[in-house]
Amino acid sequence: MYAILETGGKQYKVEEGDIIEVEHIDEKNISKENNVSFSEVLLINDKELYLGQPYVKDARIEAKILEGFKAPKIIVFKKKSKKGYKRTRGHRQILHRLKIEKIEIKKVTKTAKVDTISKDKKTEAVKVEQQKSVSPPKKTVSPRSSKTASAKPKRTTKNEKEKK
């Protein structure tokens, strides 16, 4: 069984027992026992596929915080050539290391199957295809752009005149 959860603007594929590193989690979301519960579950695959729109209803992932730490320093260097402009900045992201303890669905509710399409969507798709198949009206060609006898005669050069 695996699940895809969303936290910190990123998505993580997790299984029970996995250890992952995520961005800093607010103190208000952490319980006294250093446990975190995620309800932003996008997908669960457990014998059947549960796909959220955008999240799976009544799904929850329980995790334990192992430690909080900082990522390695990233150096940001800016320079503009021929202007004497140089700036060096550094940044260390605060992260948490988590251990996934439980992936659970409270109810047995499938929100959507991957390969099913509702009847409304099918009829909308047919209507869109019919609208695309209708050809646009033909454009009329103006007399100036057409190449007929009324077009200007070709200019001749001195060399061509001498040859005649």
C-alpha positions in Angstrom: 0.0 0.0 0.0 1.3 3.4 -0.9 -0.1 7.0 -0.8 0.8 10.4 -2.2 0.6 13.2 0.2 1.0 17.0 -0.2 2.8 19.2 2.3 4.9 22.3 1.9 3.8 22.7 -1.7 5.4 19.4 -2.7 4.1 15.9 -3.2 5.6 12.8 -1.7 5.0 9.1 -2.5 5.1 7.3 0.9 4.5 3.8 2.3 4.2 2.7 6.0 7.7 2.8 7.6 9.2 5.2 5.1 11.4 8.1 6.4 11.0 11.3 4.5 12.3 14.9 4.8 9.7 17.6 4.4 9.7 21.4 4.8 9.2 22.9 8.2 5.9 22.0 9.8 4.1 24.7 12.0 4.1 24.0 15.8 0.3 24.2 15.9 0.1 21.1 13.7 2.4 19.0 15.9 0.9 17.2 18.9 2.7 16.8 22.3 4.0 13.4 21.3 5.7 14.8 18.2 3.0 13.3 15.9 1.7 14.9 12.8 -1.5 14.0 10.9 -1.9 14.8 7.2 -5.3 15.0 5.6 -4.1 16.3 2.2 -3.9 12.8 0.6 -4.0 12.9 -3.2 -4.0 9.2 -3.9 -4.1 5.8 -2.1 -3.3 2.5 -3.7 -4.5 -0.4 -1.6 -5.8 -3.3 -3.7 -8.0 -0.6 -5.3 -7.0 2.8 -6.4 -8.5 5.8 -4.5 -8.0 9.0 -6.4 -8.9 12.4 -4.8 -10.4 15.4 -6.5 -8.2 17.0 -5.3 -8.0 15.1 -2.0 -9.3 11.7 -0.9 -12.2 12.1 1.5 -11.7 10.6 5.0 -8.1 9.6 4.3 -5.3 10.3 6.8 -1.6 9.7 7.1 -0.1 9.6 10.6 3.6 10.4 11.0 6.1 10.8 13.8 8.7 13.6 13.8 12.1 12.2 14.3 14.1 15.5 14.2 14.2 19.0 13.0 17.3 20.1 11.1 18.7 22.5 8.5 19.5 21.6 5.0 23.0 22.3 3.6 23.7 26.0 2.7 22.8 27.2 -0.7 24.9 30.1 -2.0 23.2 32.6 -4.2 25.7 34.8 -6.2 24.5 37.7 -8.3 26.7 39.6 -10.7 26.2 42.1 -13.5 29.1 42.3 -15.8 30.9 45.6 -16.4 28.9 47.3 -13.7 30.9 46.3 -10.6 27.8 44.7 -9.0 28.3 41.5 -7.0 26.2 40.1 -4.2 26.6 36.9 -2.2 23.8 35.5 -0.1 23.2 32.2 1.6 20.2 30.2 2.6 19.5 27.2 4.8 16.1 25.6 4.6 14.5 24.3 7.8 13.4 20.7 7.4 11.7 17.9 9.5 12.5 14.2 9.2 9.4 12.1 9.5 8.6 8.4 9.8 5.3 7.3 8.3 3.4 5.2 10.8 -0.1 4.7 9.4 -2.0 5.2 6.1 -5.7 4.8 6.7 -9.1 5.5 5.0 -11.9 5.9 7.6 -14.8 5.0 5.2 -14.8 2.8 2.1 -15.6 5.6 -0.3 -14.2 5.7 -3.7 -14.0 9.2 -5.0 -13.1 8.3 -8.6 -11.7 5.5 -10.6 -9.0 6.3 -13.0 -10.5 5.0 -16.2 -14.2 6.1 -15.7 -15.7 9.1 -17.4 -19.2 10.4 -16.5 -21.9 10.6 -19.1 -22.0 14.4 -18.9 -18.3 14.7 -19.8 -18.8 12.3 -22.8 -21.7 14.4 -24.1 -19.6 17.6 -23.7 -16.7 16.0 -25.5 -19.0 15.0 -28.4 -20.3 18.6 -28.6 -16.8 20.1 -28.7 -15.8 17.7 -31.5 -18.9 18.7 -33.5 -18.1 22.3 -33.1 -14.5 21.7 -34.3 -15.7 19.7 -37.3 -17.8 22.7 -38.6 -15.7 24.4 -41.3 -15.2 28.1 -41.1 -16.7 30.3 -43.9 -14.5 30.7 -47.0 -12.6 33.9 -47.3 -13.1 36.0 -50.3 -10.0 37.0 -52.3 -9.6 40.7 -53.0 -8.9 41.6 -56.7 -5.5 43.2 -55.9 -4.1 40.1 -54.3 -5.1 37.8 -57.2 -2.7 37.3 -60.0 -4.6 38.2 -63.1 -4.0 40.2 -66.3 -4.6 43.5 -64.4 -1.4 42.9 -62.4 1.5 45.3 -63.0 3.9 44.4 -65.8 7.3 43.1 -64.8 10.1 45.6 -64.8 13.0 45.0 -67.1 16.6 45.9 -66.5 19.1 47.6 -68.8 20.8 44.3 -69.7 17.5 42.8 -70.7 16.6 45.8 -72.9 20.0 45.6 -74.7 19.5 41.9 -75.3 16.2 42.5 -77.1 
